[in-house]
Amino acid sequence: MRLLPFLALVVTVPLAAQKPAAAATDQYMARALRVLRAHPVIDGHNDLPWRIREDKDHPQDVEAYDLRTKTPGMTDLARLARGHVGGQFWSIYIPGESGDSAYVPNGAVSSKPGYARVQLEQIDIAHRMIDKYPQLEWATTADAIQKSFTHNKVGSLLGLEGGHAIENSLALLRVYYDLGARYMTLTHNVTLDWADAALDTAKHHGLTPFGREVVREMNRLGMLVDLAHVSPGTMSSALDVTEAPVIFSHSAARALVDHPRNVPDSILARMPKNGGVVMVPFVTSFVSKAIKADDDSLAKNGPSWRASHPRPKATVADVADHIDHVRKIAGVDHVGIGSDFDGIPETVVGLEDVSTFPAIFAELARRGWSDDDLARLADGNILRVLKQAEQVSARLKKERKPSTATIEKLDGKPGTKA
């Protein structure tokens, strides 16, 4: 067992402030905190680099967005310590919707930055943020993350959100890996030339031949294939191709809330054979049926409808229901946490920022989860997935060289943006 004095992570925070007051009287919170001291949370998705980029007072200014103070967003050092966060995939998201980025194919000239430029800017923000604070530590392997635990630091690595950032180039994929990206979400919200997205029209019935080659090259690199944001067809295609476990960095269960960003039971049932992990988010419209229905009604009836229909609230119990469902269908070895903090417009009541992770563990303890099962949820499952991906990579690198395949060669069409 790792003995982790996590309360020392930010020494300026009084010890009394580091434990929720409820722990003194709530046996389930006390259990949650005991587990998290030995097995801190590895969170699959936090959008802080984009939050820094979009800060209204100091856009893109890593120095001004000071994590040593209480930030205007959902993440800072003191709250990471109170939340017992020991590992973090910092999302290096860039928009892929038409007009949000200005990648122009075929050599056309644009005054706006393209996908690769914006992606590299986001990587730069994330690198400068991690390098700035001693409490954060680069940790791009499973072993390195575990060493960060013993150093009382937050092991930090990057999650690339959206395959549009590779601009149909496997060379760019490799560059992003070298810069610290340890997963790539195959799509964001827009269907690509080679993969269908959950929130867009399906054009390929999953992955094209080039899309399958992207997955194979990710396996060779040791980059996790992230199936959050993709269509069920793309989920299935990727599972057919991959030799390593996949992740869903921030997706919930579609059987409970019929949102296209959630994972169908048919895919959850494939997790044991694949070995992957579904990291349940704190996104209100994904986890609350009432919120999803409210969103649908508002879209149908227009803003005036809101005056007589107050917004419902999502609860910790809603999130726990999804975690329980993933456990029921996929198994306890295939569920994790992917909060989406600093990337969500509203929060679950009781899960408002990174300090609140213990609340979900206390709720699950109350539902009968064992300490060992809570530890799997916190860090054990995603560490196993990382280790297995590293083992697959080591084997594949002995078997084949970096892929030089192109979308033109494999799909028979020019490499243009969808």
C-alpha positions as CSV (number, residue, x, y, z in Angstrom):
1,M,0.0,0.0,0.0
2,R,1.2,3.5,-0.9
3,L,1.2,5.8,2.1
4,L,0.5,9.2,0.8
5,P,0.5,12.3,3.0
6,F,-1.4,14.2,0.4
7,L,-2.4,17.0,2.8
8,A,1.2,18.2,2.4
9,L,0.7,18.8,-1.3
10,V,0.0,22.5,-0.8
11,V,1.5,23.5,2.5
12,T,-0.2,26.9,2.7
13,V,-3.6,25.3,3.1
14,P,-4.4,24.7,6.8
15,L,-4.8,21.0,7.7
16,A,-8.3,21.6,9.0
17,A,-9.4,22.9,5.6
18,Q,-8.1,19.9,3.8
19,K,-10.8,17.4,5.0
20,P,-14.5,18.0,4.5
21,A,-16.2,18.7,7.9
22,A,-18.6,15.9,7.2
23,A,-15.8,13.4,7.6
24,A,-16.0,13.7,11.3
25,T,-19.5,12.4,11.4
26,D,-19.9,10.5,8.1
27,Q,-18.4,7.1,8.2
28,Y,-18.6,6.8,4.4
29,M,-16.7,10.0,3.8
30,A,-14.1,8.8,6.3
31,R,-13.7,5.6,4.3
32,A,-13.5,7.6,1.0
33,L,-10.7,9.8,2.4
34,R,-8.8,6.8,3.7
35,V,-8.9,5.1,0.3
36,L,-8.0,8.3,-1.5
37,R,-4.9,8.9,0.7
38,A,-3.5,5.6,-0.6
39,H,-5.1,5.7,-4.1
40,P,-5.5,9.3,-5.2
41,V,-7.8,10.1,-8.1
42,I,-6.4,10.0,-11.6
43,D,-8.9,12.2,-13.5
44,G,-9.3,11.5,-17.2
45,H,-10.3,15.0,-18.4
46,N,-9.8,18.6,-17.2
47,D,-10.0,21.5,-19.6
48,L,-7.8,24.0,-17.6
49,P,-5.5,24.8,-20.5
50,W,-8.5,26.0,-22.6
51,R,-9.8,27.8,-19.5
52,I,-6.5,29.7,-19.3
53,R,-6.6,30.4,-23.1
54,E,-10.2,31.8,-22.9
55,D,-9.8,33.7,-19.6
56,K,-11.6,37.0,-20.1
57,D,-9.1,39.1,-18.1
58,H,-5.8,37.5,-19.1
59,P,-6.3,35.3,-22.2
60,Q,-3.5,32.7,-22.7
61,D,-1.5,34.2,-19.8
62,V,-0.3,31.3,-17.7
63,E,1.5,33.6,-15.3
64,A,-1.7,35.7,-14.6
65,Y,-3.9,32.6,-14.1
66,D,-2.3,31.8,-10.8
67,L,-3.1,28.3,-9.5
68,R,-1.6,29.2,-6.1
69,T,-4.7,31.3,-5.4
70,K,-8.4,30.5,-5.7
71,T,-9.0,30.8,-9.4
72,P,-12.2,31.9,-11.1
73,G,-12.6,28.4,-12.6
74,M,-12.8,25.0,-11.0
75,T,-9.1,24.1,-10.6
76,D,-6.3,25.4,-8.4
77,L,-3.6,23.8,-6.3
78,A,-5.3,24.0,-2.9
79,R,-8.5,22.4,-4.3
80,L,-6.5,19.7,-6.1
81,A,-5.0,18.8,-2.7
82,R,-8.4,18.7,-1.0
83,G,-9.8,16.6,-3.8
84,H,-7.0,14.1,-3.4
85,V,-6.0,14.3,-7.1
86,G,-2.8,12.4,-7.8
87,G,-2.9,12.2,-11.6
88,Q,-4.4,14.4,-14.3
89,F,-4.9,14.2,-18.0
90,W,-4.9,17.9,-18.9
91,S,-7.1,18.2,-22.0
92,I,-5.4,20.0,-24.9
93,Y,-8.7,20.7,-26.7
94,I,-9.1,22.8,-29.8
95,P,-12.5,23.4,-31.5
96,G,-13.2,21.5,-34.7
97,E,-16.5,23.1,-35.8
98,S,-16.6,25.0,-39.0
99,G,-15.4,28.5,-38.4
100,D,-13.9,27.8,-35.0
101,S,-10.6,26.9,-36.6
102,A,-9.3,27.9,-40.0
103,Y,-7.3,25.0,-41.3
104,V,-7.6,25.5,-45.0
105,P,-6.6,22.5,-47.2
106,N,-4.8,22.4,-50.5
107,G,-2.4,25.3,-49.8
108,A,-5.1,28.0,-49.6
109,V,-4.1,31.0,-47.5
110,S,-5.9,31.9,-44.3
111,S,-5.3,34.8,-41.9
112,K,-6.7,32.6,-39.1
113,P,-4.6,29.9,-37.3
114,G,-5.0,26.3,-38.4
115,Y,-5.6,23.3,-36.3
116,A,-2.0,22.4,-35.8
117,R,-1.0,25.9,-34.8
118,V,-3.8,26.2,-32.3
119,Q,-3.0,22.7,-31.0
120,L,0.6,23.6,-30.5
121,E,-0.4,26.8,-28.7
122,Q,-2.5,24.7,-26.4
123,I,0.3,22.3,-25.8
124,D,2.6,25.2,-25.0
125,I,0.0,26.6,-22.4
126,A,-0.2,23.1,-20.8
127,H,3.6,22.7,-20.7
128,R,4.2,26.2,-19.2
129,M,1.4,25.5,-16.6
130,I,2.9,22.2,-15.5
131,D,6.4,23.5,-15.5
132,K,5.4,26.6,-13.4
133,Y,4.3,24.7,-10.3
134,P,6.3,22.3,-8.2
135,Q,3.1,20.6,-7.1
136,L,2.6,19.4,-10.7
137,E,5.0,16.9,-12.2
138,W,5.3,15.6,-15.7
139,A,4.5,11.9,-15.6
140,T,3.8,10.3,-19.0
141,T,4.0,6.6,-18.0
142,A,2.1,4.6,-15.5
143,D,5.2,4.1,-13.4
144,A,5.9,7.9,-13.5
145,I,2.4,8.7,-12.3
146,Q,2.9,6.3,-9.3
147,K,6.2,7.9,-8.5
148,S,4.5,11.3,-8.5
149,F,2.1,9.9,-5.8
150,T,5.1,9.2,-3.6
151,H,6.4,12.8,-4.3
152,N,3.1,14.3,-3.2
153,K,2.7,15.8,-6.6
154,V,0.0,15.6,-9.3
155,G,1.3,13.4,-12.1
156,S,0.5,15.3,-15.2
157,L,0.1,14.2,-18.8
158,L,-1.9,15.5,-21.8
159,G,-5.1,14.3,-23.5
160,L,-5.5,15.5,-27.1
161,E,-9.2,16.1,-27.7
162,G,-10.2,15.7,-31.3
163,G,-8.5,13.9,-34.2
164,H,-9.0,17.0,-36.4
165,A,-5.8,18.3,-34.8
166,I,-3.6,15.8,-36.8
167,E,-4.9,17.2,-40.1
168,N,-4.9,13.7,-41.6
169,S,-1.2,13.2,-40.9
170,L,0.3,10.3,-38.9
171,A,3.5,12.4,-38.6
172,L,1.6,15.0,-36.7
173,L,0.1,12.3,-34.5
174,R,3.7,11.2,-33.6
175,V,4.8,14.8,-32.9
176,Y,1.9,15.3,-30.4
177,Y,2.8,12.0,-28.7
178,D,6.4,13.2,-28.3
179,L,5.1,16.5,-26.8
180,G,3.2,14.5,-24.0
181,A,-0.2,13.5,-25.5
182,R,-1.0,10.1,-24.0
183,Y,-4.5,9.8,-25.4
184,M,-6.3,11.2,-28.5
185,T,-10.1,11.4,-28.7
186,L,-10.6,10.2,-32.3
187,T,-13.1,13.0,-33.0
188,H,-14.6,15.9,-31.1
189,N,-18.1,17.0,-32.2
190,V,-17.4,17.0,-36.0
191,T,-17.2,14.0,-38.3
192,L,-13.8,13.8,-39.9
193,D,-12.6,12.5,-43.2
194,W,-11.8,9.2,-41.4
195,A,-14.1,8.9,-38.4
196,D,-17.8,9.6,-37.5
197,A,-18.5,11.8,-34.5
198,A,-21.4,11.3,-32.0
199,L,-22.9,14.7,-32.5
200,D,-22.6,14.9,-36.3
201,T,-23.8,13.0,-39.3
202,A,-22.3,9.6,-39.7
203,K,-20.6,9.4,-43.1
204,H,-18.3,6.4,-42.8
205,H,-20.2,3.8,-40.7
206,G,-17.3,4.0,-38.2
207,L,-13.7,4.3,-39.3
208,T,-12.3,4.5,-42.8
209,P,-9.2,2.5,-43.7
210,F,-7.1,5.5,-42.8
211,G,-9.0,5.8,-39.5
212,R,-8.1,2.2,-38.7
213,E,-4.5,3.0,-39.5
214,V,-4.7,5.9,-37.1
215,V,-5.7,3.5,-34.4
216,R,-2.9,1.1,-35.3
217,E,-0.3,3.8,-35.1
218,M,-1.7,5.0,-31.8
219,N,-1.2,1.4,-30.5
220,R,2.3,1.4,-31.8
221,L,3.1,4.7,-30.1
222,G,1.4,3.7,-26.8
223,M,-1.2,6.5,-27.1
224,L,-4.5,5.5,-25.7
225,V,-7.4,5.5,-28.1
226,D,-10.2,7.7,-26.6
227,L,-13.7,6.9,-27.8
228,A,-15.5,9.8,-26.0
229,H,-17.2,11.9,-28.6
230,V,-17.3,9.3,-31.4
231,S,-20.3,7.5,-32.8
232,P,-21.3,4.0,-31.8
233,G,-20.1,2.8,-35.2
234,T,-16.7,4.4,-34.6
235,M,-16.6,2.8,-31.1
236,S,-17.2,-0.6,-32.6
237,S,-14.7,-0.1,-35.5
238,A,-12.0,1.0,-33.1
239,L,-12.6,-2.0,-30.8
240,D,-12.3,-4.3,-33.8
241,V,-8.9,-2.9,-34.7
242,T,-7.2,-1.9,-31.5
243,E,-4.6,-4.2,-29.9
244,A,-4.5,-2.2,-26.7
245,P,-7.3,-1.2,-24.2
246,V,-9.3,1.9,-25.1
247,I,-10.7,4.6,-22.8
248,F,-13.7,6.9,-22.8
249,S,-12.1,9.9,-21.1
250,H,-15.5,11.5,-20.3
251,S,-18.6,9.6,-21.2
252,A,-21.5,8.2,-19.2
253,A,-24.1,5.3,-19.7
254,R,-26.6,5.7,-22.5
255,A,-29.0,3.2,-21.0
256,L,-29.6,5.8,-18.1
257,V,-29.5,9.0,-20.2
258,D,-30.1,8.7,-23.9
259,H,-27.5,11.3,-24.9
260,P,-25.4,10.6,-28.0
261,R,-22.2,11.3,-26.1
262,N,-22.9,8.4,-23.8
263,V,-21.9,4.8,-24.2
264,P,-24.4,2.1,-25.3
265,D,-24.6,-1.1,-23.3
266,S,-23.5,-3.1,-26.4
267,I,-20.2,-1.3,-26.2
268,L,-19.9,-1.5,-22.4
269,A,-20.3,-5.2,-22.8
270,R,-17.1,-5.3,-24.9
271,M,-14.9,-3.6,-22.3
272,P,-13.9,-6.8,-20.4
273,K,-12.4,-8.4,-23.5
274,N,-10.7,-5.2,-24.6
275,G,-9.6,-4.3,-21.1
276,G,-10.6,-0.6,-21.5
277,V,-12.1,1.8,-19.0
278,V,-15.1,4.2,-19.2
279,M,-14.4,7.3,-17.2
280,V,-17.7,8.8,-16.1
281,P,-17.9,12.6,-16.2
282,F,-19.7,15.3,-14.2
283,V,-21.5,16.7,-17.2
284,T,-25.0,17.4,-16.1
285,S,-26.8,16.7,-19.4
286,F,-24.9,13.3,-19.6
287,V,-25.7,12.1,-16.1
288,S,-29.2,13.5,-15.4
289,K,-32.3,12.4,-17.3
290,A,-34.1,15.5,-15.9
291,I,-31.4,17.9,-17.3
292,K,-31.4,16.1,-20.7
293,A,-35.2,16.4,-20.9
294,D,-35.0,20.1,-19.9
295,D,-32.4,20.8,-22.6
296,D,-34.6,19.1,-25.2
297,S,-37.7,21.1,-24.1
298,L,-35.8,24.4,-24.1
299,A,-34.5,23.6,-27.6
300,K,-38.1,22.8,-28.8
301,N,-39.9,25.7,-27.1
302,G,-37.4,28.6,-27.1
303,P,-36.1,30.8,-24.3
304,S,-39.5,32.1,-23.2
305,W,-40.3,28.6,-22.0
306,R,-37.7,28.9,-19.2
307,A,-39.6,31.5,-17.2
308,S,-42.2,28.9,-16.1
309,H,-39.9,25.9,-16.0
310,P,-37.0,26.2,-13.5
311,R,-33.8,24.4,-14.4
312,P,-33.5,21.1,-12.5
313,K,-30.4,20.0,-10.7
314,A,-28.0,17.1,-11.2
315,T,-26.9,15.3,-8.1
316,V,-24.0,13.2,-6.9
317,A,-26.5,10.3,-6.9
318,D,-27.0,10.8,-10.6
319,V,-23.2,10.4,-11.3
320,A,-23.1,7.4,-8.9
321,D,-25.9,5.7,-10.9
322,H,-23.8,5.9,-14.0
323,I,-20.7,4.5,-12.3
324,D,-22.9,1.7,-10.9
325,H,-24.3,1.0,-14.4
326,V,-20.9,0.8,-16.0
327,R,-19.8,-1.6,-13.2
328,K,-22.9,-3.7,-13.8
329,I,-22.4,-4.1,-17.5
330,A,-18.7,-3.8,-18.0
331,G,-17.4,-4.8,-14.5
332,V,-15.6,-2.9,-11.7
333,D,-12.3,-3.2,-13.5
334,H,-13.5,-1.0,-16.4
335,V,-14.8,2.2,-14.8
336,G,-13.0,5.4,-13.8
337,I,-13.6,9.2,-13.4
338,G,-13.3,11.8,-16.1
339,S,-14.7,15.0,-14.6
340,D,-14.6,17.5,-17.4
341,F,-13.9,20.2,-14.9
342,D,-13.2,23.7,-16.4
343,G,-14.9,22.4,-19.5
344,I,-18.5,22.4,-18.3
345,P,-21.0,25.3,-18.1
346,E,-22.8,24.1,-15.0
347,T,-21.9,21.6,-12.3
348,V,-23.5,18.7,-10.4
349,V,-24.6,19.8,-6.9
350,G,-21.9,18.5,-4.6
351,L,-19.3,18.2,-7.4
352,E,-18.6,21.8,-8.1
353,D,-14.8,21.7,-8.5
354,V,-11.7,19.5,-8.1
355,S,-11.9,19.6,-4.3
356,T,-15.1,17.6,-4.4
357,F,-14.0,14.2,-5.7
358,P,-14.3,12.6,-2.3
359,A,-18.1,13.1,-2.4
360,I,-18.6,10.6,-5.2
361,F,-16.4,8.0,-3.4
362,A,-18.4,8.5,-0.2
363,E,-21.6,8.0,-2.1
364,L,-20.4,4.8,-3.6
365,A,-19.1,3.6,-0.2
366,R,-22.6,4.3,1.1
367,R,-23.9,2.0,-1.7
368,G,-21.7,-0.9,-0.6
369,W,-18.6,-0.5,-2.7
370,S,-15.5,-2.1,-1.0
371,D,-12.3,-0.2,-0.4
372,D,-10.6,-2.3,-3.1
373,D,-13.3,-1.4,-5.6
374,L,-13.1,2.3,-4.8
375,A,-9.3,2.1,-5.3
376,R,-9.8,0.6,-8.7
377,L,-12.1,3.5,-9.6
378,A,-9.7,6.1,-8.3
379,D,-6.5,5.0,-9.9
380,G,-6.1,1.2,-10.4
381,N,-8.1,0.7,-13.6
382,I,-6.5,3.6,-15.5
383,L,-3.0,2.7,-14.4
384,R,-3.6,-0.9,-15.6
385,V,-4.8,0.4,-19.0
386,L,-1.7,2.7,-19.3
387,K,0.6,-0.2,-18.4
388,Q,-1.1,-2.5,-20.9
389,A,-0.9,0.1,-23.7
390,E,2.8,0.5,-22.9
391,Q,3.4,-3.2,-23.2
392,V,1.5,-3.4,-26.5
393,S,3.6,-0.5,-27.8
394,A,6.9,-2.2,-26.8
395,R,5.9,-5.3,-28.8
396,L,4.6,-3.4,-31.8
397,K,7.7,-1.2,-32.1
398,K,9.7,-4.4,-32.5
399,E,7.4,-5.6,-35.3
400,R,6.9,-2.5,-37.4
401,K,8.2,1.0,-38.2
402,P,6.3,4.2,-38.0
403,S,3.5,4.2,-40.5
404,T,3.9,6.3,-43.7
405,A,0.3,5.7,-44.8
406,T,-1.7,8.6,-46.1
407,I,-5.4,9.2,-46.4
408,E,-5.1,9.6,-50.2
409,K,-3.5,6.1,-50.5
410,L,-5.8,4.3,-48.1
411,D,-9.1,6.1,-48.7
412,G,-8.7,7.2,-52.2
413,K,-9.5,10.8,-51.6
414,P,-7.6,14.1,-51.0
415,G,-6.7,14.9,-47.4
416,T,-9.2,17.6,-46.7
417,K,-11.2,18.7,-43.7
418,A,-14.7,17.1,-43.4
